[in-house]
Structure formats: C-alpha cells, structure tokens
Amino acid sequence: MSKNRRRHSAEFKLKVALEAAKGTKTINELASEYNVHPNLVSQWKKELLEGGVSLFSRPSTRQQRQQEALQTELYEQIGRLKMELEWLKKKVARYD
C-alpha cells in the first residue's frame, strides 16, 4: 500500500513557517492544526529564517540601471572592435 505524497504550495509553507516563527503556538500544535508532520514545520521555519536575508538583498533600481548601462557600453565596444578587426583583415589580405 503506497501513499501518495502531498505537495504543499509555497503560500501554504510560508503561512505555516510564519506561524512557527511567531512562536505563539508550539510546532506540534501547528502540525496538528495544518495536518502536516512536525518535522516539516521545523524545516519550513528554518528555511524561512535562513532565506529571509535574500528577500531584502535584491539590487536597487539604480544599481540595475548602472549595470545595464555598463553592459550596453561593453556591447558597443565589442561591436566596434569586431568592425576594426574585419577592416584590418581586409587590409592585410591585400598585401598577401
């Protein structure tokens, strides 16, 4: 007899993890309330607390614009250098 594994949505996991992080109820109480294993509640809480830093570490829009401008400038420079290289190859080919 095999049991089908339940798949929980990210919203559900976040909801349970936030409840666990609040600490108003024990992990066992939350597990019985949401009908999940206590180990899952602990794991989701740990992931929330460890991964919470990444939510606030996104680059700002100013940094993104600067990065895009630098990338555009570098692509233009690559294009110019390719054109110069092709021109030089043509000039050298005349003398061979």
C-alpha positions, 0 to 999 in steps of 0.5 A, a space after each residue: 500500500 503506497 501513499 501518495 505524497 502531498 505537495 504543499 504550495 509555497 503560500 501554504 509553507 510560508 503561512 505555516 513557517 510564519 506561524 512557527 516563527 511567531 512562536 505563539 503556538 508550539 510546532 506540534 500544535 501547528 502540525 496538528 492544526 495544518 495536518 502536516 508532520 512536525 518535522 516539516 514545520 521545523 524545516 519550513 521555519 528554518 528555511 524561512 529564517 535562513 532565506 529571509 536575508 535574500 528577500 531584502 538583498 535584491 539590487 536597487 533600481 539604480 544599481 540595475 540601471 548602472 549595470 545595464 548601462 555598463 553592459 550596453 557600453 561593453 556591447 558597443 565596444 565589442 561591436 566596434 572592435 569586431 568592425 576594426 578587426 574585419 577592416 584590418 583583415 581586409 587590409 592585410 589580405 591585400 598585401 598577401 
